[in-house]
Amino acid sequence: MQFVAHPDEAPGPYAVERDVRTESVVEVTGTVRPRPPGTENPNLPTGDIEVAAETVDVLTEADTPPFPIEDRVEADELLRLKYRYLDLRRPEMTRILVLRHRVFSIIRRFFDERGFVDVETPALTKSTPEGARDFLVPSRLQRGRVYALPQSPQQFKQRLMVAGLDRYYQIVRGMRDEDPTADRHWEFTQLDVEMSFATEEDVFELIEGLFARVWNEILGVDVETPFPRLAYEESMARFGTDKPDTRYGMELVDLTETFRGSAFRAFARVIEDGGLVKAFSAPGAAGWSRSELGKLVEEARARGAQGLVWLAFDRSEIRSPVGKLLSPDELGAVAAKTNAGDGDLVLIVADRPSQVHVALDGLRRLMADRLGVVPDDAWNFLWVTEMPLFEWSEEDERWVAQHHPFTAPASEDLDPETAKARSYDITLNGYELASGSIRIHRPEVQRRMFELLGLSEDEIQEKFGHMIEAFRYGVPPHGGIAPGLDRIVMMLAGTDNIRDVIAFPKTSAGIEPMTGAPSVPSKEQLDALGIRLVEPADRS
């Protein structure tokens, strides 16, 4: 073995240690025949046959790949993305690309059978405030102006409803400038669906049928419909999230009243300040070591909580760093409300409601995984409904649309603190697969929505005047949904990394190692667009 860099570069981060040998792409002609008895290889798709070669032609010579082309490769992901075209040769990756193709084919057949029309929408559009940051594209012909890459075709599909196209769908790319995660990517593919004169029930029935078809044809699984439904507030109360994993228990319980006025001031002060005290019981975890329990405290803090209190119910003893600070009545109430028994571990968080829910949701998932209580073969689809119309943005210090500003209110109530939306999500095993809503179709309600979001008349006209104008010509009630196809394929493929199901993904830092994107534009390109780059040292 010797140290060999890629032929086009000096030794660096992608250089690898490998055999120096010549490999080739060859064309073989000959006779395909059964292998002699006893020489078959059942581990290979072609293990029952062999080729009796008559001629072998070398078409091209090839360098030795920088990592083994096999499924159980342990190469660094950055290296695999650098040579993604080689990574895609692995049978596992090829299988995923074929699976993705099959899913898309099923979707197109499903909607074609139901009279939906596939309509393409623009990739260069107007930047409007819809949630995540836009990717902007400077205009060469309209100097000083920019296009936005669409986060979704939301406004275009609503105008298709105005146009009288009452059943629309599209498999479309969206772009959102938000931090990538294991299950979220900057560039994503969604199924976009919209229908005129549709109610929530119409959308539910349609999409449940689609998921049932996909799971049956891809996995041979019969998905039971209709899917269960859970109101947003109940989902947050029981699971701390609007995308709960319902395959196992360990549901959250509210201990706020148990500790109101408690001598344990850490809890009492939180309650006095309007916070919550909530907990759940982890079965069989009371025997965890101090170091393991200390790591759970660190996990809670990493998720934004001020801390974590644990109570280990070990036979007649209750072990806890704060056990002596809690009264017997409080300890009894905790055991009763969490249904904790001998051998169980109770985890308690006291904080602002949002922090309590984020921390306990994460800990609940973590404990379920470590305790091995998550069934492998369960597909728990769930509709989450009755969501808030608005949510408070700490960053912007104002009310923002919880979904998007075109979501219809559930009633005449437009008070940002209490208003409910006609919106809905599909979740599956703790992942959000789709989000949708019935849309606002009355111009005066749409204008009022913009005003409640803090937009002035000039801002309404500048950002959404085209929508208000279209609505003047009559728009039917309409609604739709947009399942995220990358995440759906990820779950069908049995991987937990969304980059595995995208042919040419970017890293979590937004870099594409294969091509080197993003790149520095040339002076000529910048001059043509009328812009200049600000170097980091020049930034104020």
Secondary structure, DSSP 8 states (H G I E B T S, - for coil): -EEE--TTS-SSTT-EEE----EEEEEEEEEEEE--TT---TTSTTTTEEEEEEEEEEEEEE---SS--STT----HHHHHHTHHHHTTSHHHHHHHHHHHHHHHHHHHHHHHTT-EE----SSB----SSSB-EEEE-SSSTT-EEEE-S-SHHHHHHHHHTT--EEEEEEEEE-BS--BTTB-SEEEEEEEEEET--HHHHHHHHHHHHHHHHHHHH-----SS--EEEHHHHHHHHSSSS---SS----EE-HHHHTT-S-HHHHHHHHTT-EEEEEEETT-TT--HHHHHHHHHHHHHTT-S--EEEEEETTEEE-TTGGGS-HHHHHHHHHHHT--TT-EEEEEEE-HHHHHHHHHHHHHHHHHHHT-S-TT---EEEEE--BSEEEETTTTEEEESS-TTB-BSSS---TTT-BBSEEEEEETTEEEEEEEEB---HHHHHHHHHHTT--HHHHHHHHHHHHHHHTT----EEEEEEBHHHHHHHHHT-S-GGGGSSS---TTS-BTTTTBS----HHHHHHHT-----GGG--
